[in-house]
Amino acid sequence: MTDFNILICDITQCTHDAIVNSAHESLLMGSGVCGAIHMAAGRELEKECLERYGYCEIGKAVITYAYMLPCKYVIHT
């Protein structure tokens, strides 16, 4: 049996190791939660997404630094 917790909070304030972003395939800043994550992280997040990866295939994931977010990483999927 695996334990898990459900949190109801502002994802941009989470201090865990990583948060998960429901990203567009282009990895560009979108609206909603994706937009909020990019806005809170700062321009460096989108820059890393574009320069390091360029895109993320549907069903795949990439990981970036979190920059100005309180967590360490953002997993984009």
Biopython code that builds the backbone (N, CA, C, O; Angstrom):
import numpy as np
from Bio.PDB.StructureBuilder import StructureBuilder

atoms = [
    (1, "MET", "N", (0.849, -1.181, 0.000)),
    (1, "MET", "CA", (0.000, 0.000, 0.000)),
    (1, "MET", "C", (0.891, 1.238, 0.000)),
    (1, "MET", "O", (1.850, 1.316, 0.768)),
    (2, "THR", "N", (0.581, 2.187, -0.844)),
    (2, "THR", "CA", (1.335, 3.428, -0.938)),
    (2, "THR", "C", (0.526, 4.556, -0.329)),
    (2, "THR", "O", (-0.673, 4.677, -0.582)),
    (3, "ASP", "N", (1.181, 5.379, 0.471)),
    (3, "ASP", "CA", (0.527, 6.546, 1.054)),
    (3, "ASP", "C", (0.738, 7.748, 0.163)),
    (3, "ASP", "O", (1.787, 7.865, -0.471)),
    (4, "PHE", "N", (-0.212, 8.627, 0.098)),
    (4, "PHE", "CA", (-0.056, 9.885, -0.612)),
    (4, "PHE", "C", (-0.909, 10.942, 0.067)),
    (4, "PHE", "O", (-1.865, 10.636, 0.778)),
    (5, "ASN", "N", (-0.541, 12.182, -0.170)),
    (5, "ASN", "CA", (-1.270, 13.310, 0.398)),
    (5, "ASN", "C", (-1.867, 14.135, -0.721)),
    (5, "ASN", "O", (-1.285, 14.247, -1.800)),
    (6, "ILE", "N", (-3.010, 14.702, -0.467)),
    (6, "ILE", "CA", (-3.629, 15.638, -1.401)),
    (6, "ILE", "C", (-3.561, 17.009, -0.758)),
    (6, "ILE", "O", (-4.022, 17.205, 0.366)),
    (7, "LEU", "N", (-2.981, 17.954, -1.482)),
    (7, "LEU", "CA", (-2.874, 19.320, -0.989)),
    (7, "LEU", "C", (-3.764, 20.227, -1.820)),
    (7, "LEU", "O", (-3.834, 20.097, -3.042)),
    (8, "ILE", "N", (-4.433, 21.133, -1.160)),
    (8, "ILE", "CA", (-5.187, 22.171, -1.853)),
    (8, "ILE", "C", (-4.481, 23.472, -1.517)),
    (8, "ILE", "O", (-4.589, 23.986, -0.404)),
    (9, "CYS", "N", (-3.744, 24.005, -2.513)),
    (9, "CYS", "CA", (-2.937, 25.188, -2.268)),
    (9, "CYS", "C", (-2.561, 25.846, -3.587)),
    (9, "CYS", "O", (-2.915, 25.363, -4.662)),
    (10, "ASP", "N", (-1.850, 26.936, -3.488)),
    (10, "ASP", "CA", (-1.305, 27.627, -4.652)),
    (10, "ASP", "C", (-0.024, 26.896, -5.055)),
    (10, "ASP", "O", (0.955, 26.911, -4.309)),
    (11, "ILE", "N", (-0.023, 26.264, -6.211)),
    (11, "ILE", "CA", (1.124, 25.453, -6.638)),
    (11, "ILE", "C", (2.406, 26.283, -6.723)),
    (11, "ILE", "O", (3.502, 25.747, -6.559)),
    (12, "THR", "N", (2.276, 27.576, -6.975)),
    (12, "THR", "CA", (3.461, 28.425, -7.087)),
    (12, "THR", "C", (4.077, 28.734, -5.726)),
    (12, "THR", "O", (5.128, 29.373, -5.657)),
    (13, "GLN", "N", (3.444, 28.295, -4.652)),
    (13, "GLN", "CA", (3.973, 28.505, -3.306)),
    (13, "GLN", "C", (4.486, 27.219, -2.664)),
    (13, "GLN", "O", (4.956, 27.245, -1.526)),
    (14, "CYS", "N", (4.403, 26.100, -3.373)),
    (14, "CYS", "CA", (4.833, 24.805, -2.830)),
    (14, "CYS", "C", (6.343, 24.762, -2.647)),
    (14, "CYS", "O", (7.094, 25.188, -3.524)),
    (15, "THR", "N", (6.778, 24.252, -1.520)),
    (15, "THR", "CA", (8.200, 24.181, -1.193)),
    (15, "THR", "C", (8.761, 22.768, -1.335)),
    (15, "THR", "O", (9.846, 22.477, -0.831)),
    (16, "HIS", "N", (8.041, 21.906, -2.006)),
    (16, "HIS", "CA", (8.508, 20.532, -2.223)),
    (16, "HIS", "C", (9.672, 20.531, -3.211)),
    (16, "HIS", "O", (10.010, 21.572, -3.773)),
    (17, "ASP", "N", (10.276, 19.383, -3.422)),
    (17, "ASP", "CA", (11.391, 19.297, -4.369)),
    (17, "ASP", "C", (10.967, 19.691, -5.773)),
    (17, "ASP", "O", (11.713, 20.369, -6.480)),
    (18, "ALA", "N", (9.766, 19.267, -6.186)),
    (18, "ALA", "CA", (9.319, 19.545, -7.550)),
    (18, "ALA", "C", (7.816, 19.737, -7.590)),
    (18, "ALA", "O", (7.075, 19.230, -6.747)),
    (19, "ILE", "N", (7.385, 20.496, -8.610)),
    (19, "ILE", "CA", (5.967, 20.597, -8.927)),
    (19, "ILE", "C", (5.802, 20.123, -10.370)),
    (19, "ILE", "O", (6.767, 20.095, -11.134)),
    (20, "VAL", "N", (4.576, 19.751, -10.737)),
    (20, "VAL", "CA", (4.310, 19.266, -12.089)),
    (20, "VAL", "C", (3.455, 20.291, -12.820)),
    (20, "VAL", "O", (2.423, 20.741, -12.322)),
    (21, "ASN", "N", (3.910, 20.643, -14.008)),
    (21, "ASN", "CA", (3.238, 21.617, -14.855)),
    (21, "ASN", "C", (2.587, 20.903, -16.034)),
    (21, "ASN", "O", (3.252, 20.176, -16.772)),
    (22, "SER", "N", (1.298, 21.110, -16.205)),
    (22, "SER", "CA", (0.598, 20.588, -17.373)),
    (22, "SER", "C", (0.908, 21.520, -18.537)),
    (22, "SER", "O", (0.185, 22.483, -18.793)),
    (23, "ALA", "N", (1.986, 21.219, -19.227)),
    (23, "ALA", "CA", (2.558, 22.130, -20.220)),
    (23, "ALA", "C", (1.997, 21.905, -21.611)),
    (23, "ALA", "O", (1.481, 20.834, -21.932)),
    (24, "HIS", "N", (2.114, 22.950, -22.433)),
    (24, "HIS", "CA", (1.844, 22.832, -23.858)),
    (24, "HIS", "C", (3.017, 22.083, -24.483)),
    (24, "HIS", "O", (4.124, 22.104, -23.945)),
    (25, "GLU", "N", (2.784, 21.432, -25.600)),
    (25, "GLU", "CA", (3.842, 20.710, -26.292)),
    (25, "GLU", "C", (5.016, 21.630, -26.635)),
    (25, "GLU", "O", (6.162, 21.185, -26.686)),
    (26, "SER", "N", (4.731, 22.904, -26.869)),
    (26, "SER", "CA", (5.770, 23.883, -27.215)),
    (26, "SER", "C", (6.579, 24.340, -26.000)),
    (26, "SER", "O", (7.625, 24.969, -26.154)),
    (27, "LEU", "N", (6.103, 24.028, -24.802)),
    (27, "LEU", "CA", (6.705, 24.443, -23.531)),
    (27, "LEU", "C", (6.647, 25.952, -23.303)),
    (27, "LEU", "O", (7.276, 26.460, -22.375)),
    (28, "LEU", "N", (5.905, 26.668, -24.134)),
    (28, "LEU", "CA", (5.749, 28.106, -23.957)),
    (28, "LEU", "C", (4.744, 28.392, -22.856)),
    (28, "LEU", "O", (3.888, 27.564, -22.546)),
    (29, "MET", "N", (4.861, 29.587, -22.264)),
    (29, "MET", "CA", (3.932, 29.995, -21.226)),
    (29, "MET", "C", (2.526, 30.039, -21.799)),
    (29, "MET", "O", (2.295, 30.636, -22.850)),
    (30, "GLY", "N", (1.607, 29.419, -21.120)),
    (30, "GLY", "CA", (0.215, 29.433, -21.546)),
    (30, "GLY", "C", (-0.622, 30.215, -20.557)),
    (30, "GLY", "O", (-0.151, 31.169, -19.937)),
    (31, "SER", "N", (-1.852, 29.806, -20.421)),
    (31, "SER", "CA", (-2.738, 30.449, -19.461)),
    (31, "SER", "C", (-2.976, 29.493, -18.297)),
    (31, "SER", "O", (-2.389, 28.412, -18.251)),
    (32, "GLY", "N", (-3.803, 29.871, -17.392)),
    (32, "GLY", "CA", (-4.153, 29.013, -16.265)),
    (32, "GLY", "C", (-2.956, 28.678, -15.387)),
    (32, "GLY", "O", (-2.104, 29.530, -15.136)),
    (33, "VAL", "N", (-2.895, 27.443, -14.924)),
    (33, "VAL", "CA", (-1.831, 27.000, -14.013)),
    (33, "VAL", "C", (-0.463, 27.109, -14.685)),
    (33, "VAL", "O", (0.497, 27.559, -14.060)),
    (34, "CYS", "N", (-0.365, 26.709, -15.938)),
    (34, "CYS", "CA", (0.902, 26.802, -16.667)),
    (34, "CYS", "C", (1.398, 28.248, -16.692)),
    (34, "CYS", "O", (2.574, 28.508, -16.439)),
    (35, "GLY", "N", (0.512, 29.172, -16.992)),
    (35, "GLY", "CA", (0.870, 30.588, -17.018)),
    (35, "GLY", "C", (1.289, 31.093, -15.651)),
    (35, "GLY", "O", (2.241, 31.865, -15.532)),
    (36, "ALA", "N", (0.575, 30.658, -14.613)),
    (36, "ALA", "CA", (0.909, 31.081, -13.246)),
    (36, "ALA", "C", (2.293, 30.582, -12.837)),
    (36, "ALA", "O", (3.048, 31.307, -12.188)),
    (37, "ILE", "N", (2.628, 29.348, -13.212)),
    (37, "ILE", "CA", (3.949, 28.787, -12.897)),
    (37, "ILE", "C", (5.034, 29.582, -13.605)),
    (37, "ILE", "O", (6.033, 29.951, -12.987)),
    (38, "HIS", "N", (4.854, 29.849, -14.884)),
    (38, "HIS", "CA", (5.850, 30.619, -15.642)),
    (38, "HIS", "C", (6.003, 32.038, -15.096)),
    (38, "HIS", "O", (7.121, 32.540, -14.975)),
    (39, "MET", "N", (4.887, 32.683, -14.767)),
    (39, "MET", "CA", (4.940, 34.059, -14.244)),
    (39, "MET", "C", (5.702, 34.097, -12.916)),
    (39, "MET", "O", (6.534, 34.977, -12.698)),
    (40, "ALA", "N", (5.418, 33.147, -12.042)),
    (40, "ALA", "CA", (6.058, 33.130, -10.729)),
    (40, "ALA", "C", (7.537, 32.753, -10.821)),
    (40, "ALA", "O", (8.346, 33.230, -10.025)),
    (41, "ALA", "N", (7.893, 31.909, -11.776)),
    (41, "ALA", "CA", (9.285, 31.458, -11.915)),
    (41, "ALA", "C", (10.166, 32.517, -12.556)),
    (41, "ALA", "O", (11.365, 32.573, -12.282)),
    (42, "GLY", "N", (9.593, 33.352, -13.401)),
    (42, "GLY", "CA", (10.371, 34.364, -14.106)),
    (42, "GLY", "C", (10.746, 33.911, -15.509)),
    (42, "GLY", "O", (10.544, 32.754, -15.876)),
    (43, "ARG", "N", (11.288, 34.824, -16.277)),
    (43, "ARG", "CA", (11.600, 34.587, -17.692)),
    (43, "ARG", "C", (12.628, 33.471, -17.911)),
    (43, "ARG", "O", (12.661, 32.875, -18.988)),
    (44, "GLU", "N", (13.455, 33.184, -16.925)),
    (44, "GLU", "CA", (14.482, 32.159, -17.075)),
    (44, "GLU", "C", (13.877, 30.786, -17.321)),
    (44, "GLU", "O", (14.476, 29.954, -18.002)),
    (45, "LEU", "N", (12.692, 30.545, -16.768)),
    (45, "LEU", "CA", (12.045, 29.244, -16.951)),
    (45, "LEU", "C", (11.720, 29.013, -18.423)),
    (45, "LEU", "O", (12.060, 27.964, -18.969)),
    (46, "GLU", "N", (11.077, 29.960, -19.065)),
    (46, "GLU", "CA", (10.744, 29.795, -20.474)),
    (46, "GLU", "C", (12.010, 29.729, -21.328)),
    (46, "GLU", "O", (12.065, 28.988, -22.310)),
    (47, "LYS", "N", (13.014, 30.498, -20.953)),
    (47, "LYS", "CA", (14.284, 30.477, -21.687)),
    (47, "LYS", "C", (14.902, 29.077, -21.641)),
    (47, "LYS", "O", (15.344, 28.563, -22.669)),
    (48, "GLU", "N", (14.936, 28.460, -20.460)),
    (48, "GLU", "CA", (15.478, 27.095, -20.360)),
    (48, "GLU", "C", (14.625, 26.108, -21.152)),
    (48, "GLU", "O", (15.159, 25.232, -21.832)),
    (49, "CYS", "N", (13.315, 26.245, -21.068)),
    (49, "CYS", "CA", (12.428, 25.348, -21.818)),
    (49, "CYS", "C", (12.742, 25.394, -23.304)),
    (49, "CYS", "O", (12.830, 24.354, -23.958)),
    (50, "LEU", "N", (12.912, 26.598, -23.837)),
    (50, "LEU", "CA", (13.139, 26.752, -25.276)),
    (50, "LEU", "C", (14.544, 26.362, -25.686)),
    (50, "LEU", "O", (14.729, 25.669, -26.686)),
    (51, "GLU", "N", (15.542, 26.800, -24.923)),
    (51, "GLU", "CA", (16.933, 26.547, -25.312)),
    (51, "GLU", "C", (17.381, 25.117, -25.044)),
    (51, "GLU", "O", (18.145, 24.546, -25.822)),
    (52, "ARG", "N", (16.912, 24.544, -23.955)),
    (52, "ARG", "CA", (17.363, 23.199, -23.591)),
    (52, "ARG", "C", (16.541, 22.104, -24.277)),
    (52, "ARG", "O", (17.083, 21.077, -24.686)),
    (53, "TYR", "N", (15.225, 22.332, -24.399)),
    (53, "TYR", "CA", (14.356, 21.277, -24.916)),
    (53, "TYR", "C", (13.655, 21.649, -26.221)),
    (53, "TYR", "O", (13.661, 20.859, -27.165)),
    (54, "GLY", "N", (13.068, 22.806, -26.290)),
    (54, "GLY", "CA", (12.367, 23.244, -27.487)),
    (54, "GLY", "C", (10.930, 22.761, -27.589)),
    (54, "GLY", "O", (10.069, 23.489, -28.082)),
    (55, "TYR", "N", (10.663, 21.564, -27.137)),
    (55, "TYR", "CA", (9.308, 21.003, -27.154)),
    (55, "TYR", "C", (9.278, 19.786, -26.233)),
    (55, "TYR", "O", (10.313, 19.302, -25.774)),
    (56, "CYS", "N", (8.079, 19.313, -25.981)),
    (56, "CYS", "CA", (7.893, 18.096, -25.186)),
    (56, "CYS", "C", (6.771, 17.300, -25.838)),
    (56, "CYS", "O", (5.627, 17.750, -25.894)),
    (57, "GLU", "N", (7.107, 16.132, -26.322)),
    (57, "GLU", "CA", (6.104, 15.288, -26.975)),
    (57, "GLU", "C", (4.980, 14.931, -26.008)),
    (57, "GLU", "O", (5.202, 14.781, -24.807)),
    (58, "ILE", "N", (3.790, 14.800, -26.539)),
    (58, "ILE", "CA", (2.643, 14.384, -25.735)),
    (58, "ILE", "C", (2.949, 13.031, -25.108)),
    (58, "ILE", "O", (3.400, 12.113, -25.793)),
    (59, "GLY", "N", (2.706, 12.906, -23.824)),
    (59, "GLY", "CA", (2.978, 11.670, -23.100)),
    (59, "GLY", "C", (4.381, 11.593, -22.514)),
    (59, "GLY", "O", (4.703, 10.636, -21.809)),
    (60, "LYS", "N", (5.214, 12.581, -22.792)),
    (60, "LYS", "CA", (6.579, 12.634, -22.267)),
    (60, "LYS", "C", (6.678, 13.737, -21.224)),
    (60, "LYS", "O", (5.708, 14.460, -20.997)),
    (61, "ALA", "N", (7.837, 13.877, -20.587)),
    (61, "ALA", "CA", (8.062, 14.919, -19.593)),
    (61, "ALA", "C", (9.498, 15.413, -19.678)),
    (61, "ALA", "O", (10.401, 14.671, -20.066)),
    (62, "VAL", "N", (9.699, 16.665, -19.313)),
    (62, "VAL", "CA", (11.032, 17.246, -19.180)),
    (62, "VAL", "C", (11.102, 17.957, -17.837)),
    (62, "VAL", "O", (10.075, 18.340, -17.277)),
    (63, "ILE", "N", (12.304, 18.132, -17.327)),
    (63, "ILE", "CA", (12.480, 18.783, -16.026)),
    (63, "ILE", "C", (13.376, 20.003, -16.179)),
    (63, "ILE", "O", (14.369, 19.975, -16.907)),
    (64, "THR", "N", (13.010, 21.079, -15.481)),
    (64, "THR", "CA", (13.800, 22.310, -15.486)),
    (64, "THR", "C", (14.013, 22.760, -14.051)),
    (64, "THR", "O", (13.386, 22.254, -13.120)),
    (65, "TYR", "N", (14.910, 23.722, -13.895)),
    (65, "TYR", "CA", (15.040, 24.386, -12.602)),
    (65, "TYR", "C", (13.784, 25.208, -12.357)),
    (65, "TYR", "O", (13.042, 25.492, -13.297)),
    (66, "ALA", "N", (13.536, 25.591, -11.123)),
    (66, "ALA", "CA", (12.328, 26.324, -10.762)),
    (66, "ALA", "C", (12.555, 27.839, -10.676)),
    (66, "ALA", "O", (11.594, 28.604, -10.585)),
    (67, "TYR", "N", (13.793, 28.264, -10.705)),
    (67, "TYR", "CA", (14.143, 29.684, -10.684)),
    (67, "TYR", "C", (13.531, 30.403, -9.486)),
    (67, "TYR", "O", (13.908, 30.095, -8.356)),
    (68, "MET", "N", (12.618, 31.332, -9.671)),
    (68, "MET", "CA", (12.107, 32.141, -8.563)),
    (68, "MET", "C", (10.998, 31.453, -7.758)),
    (68, "MET", "O", (10.470, 32.036, -6.811)),
    (69, "LEU", "N", (10.650, 30.234, -8.124)),
    (69, "LEU", "CA", (9.661, 29.465, -7.336)),
    (69, "LEU", "C", (10.348, 28.905, -6.092)),
    (69, "LEU", "O", (11.563, 28.710, -6.104)),
    (70, "PRO", "N", (9.605, 28.644, -5.026)),
    (70, "PRO", "CA", (10.219, 28.108, -3.802)),
    (70, "PRO", "C", (10.609, 26.634, -3.879)),
    (70, "PRO", "O", (11.325, 26.149, -3.003)),
    (71, "CYS", "N", (10.160, 25.914, -4.899)),
    (71, "CYS", "CA", (10.574, 24.518, -5.071)),
    (71, "CYS", "C", (11.891, 24.483, -5.838)),
    (71, "CYS", "O", (12.410, 25.536, -6.210)),
    (72, "LYS", "N", (12.440, 23.297, -6.084)),
    (72, "LYS", "CA", (13.724, 23.166, -6.773)),
    (72, "LYS", "C", (13.564, 22.960, -8.287)),
    (72, "LYS", "O", (14.354, 23.473, -9.080)),
    (73, "TYR", "N", (12.536, 22.204, -8.670)),
    (73, "TYR", "CA", (12.380, 21.813, -10.074)),
    (73, "TYR", "C", (10.929, 21.917, -10.522)),
    (73, "TYR", "O", (10.003, 21.888, -9.712)),
    (74, "VAL", "N", (10.757, 22.037, -11.836)),
    (74, "VAL", "CA", (9.432, 21.954, -12.441)),
    (74, "VAL", "C", (9.480, 20.813, -13.455)),
    (74, "VAL", "O", (10.356, 20.781, -14.319)),
    (75, "ILE", "N", (8.545, 19.888, -13.347)),
    (75, "ILE", "CA", (8.417, 18.800, -14.291)),
    (75, "ILE", "C", (7.282, 19.176, -15.231)),
    (75, "ILE", "O", (6.136, 19.332, -14.810)),
    (76, "HIS", "N", (7.617, 19.321, -16.513)),
    (76, "HIS", "CA", (6.645, 19.742, -17.528)),
    (76, "HIS", "C", (6.194, 18.509, -18.290)),
    (76, "HIS", "O", (7.016, 17.757, -18.812)),
    (77, "THR", "N", (4.889, 18.306, -18.352)),
    (77, "THR", "CA", (4.350, 17.142, -19.054)),
    (77, "THR", "C", (3.031, 17.456, -19.717)),
    (77, "THR", "O", (2.437, 16.585, -20.353)),
]
sb = StructureBuilder()
sb.init_structure("model")
sb.init_model(0)
sb.init_chain("A")
sb.init_seg("    ")
for serial, (resi, resn, name, xyz) in enumerate(atoms, 1):
    if name == "N":
        sb.init_residue(resn, " ", resi, " ")
    sb.init_atom(name, np.array(xyz, "f"), 0.0, 1.0, " ", f" {name:<3s}", serial, name[0])
structure = sb.get_structure()
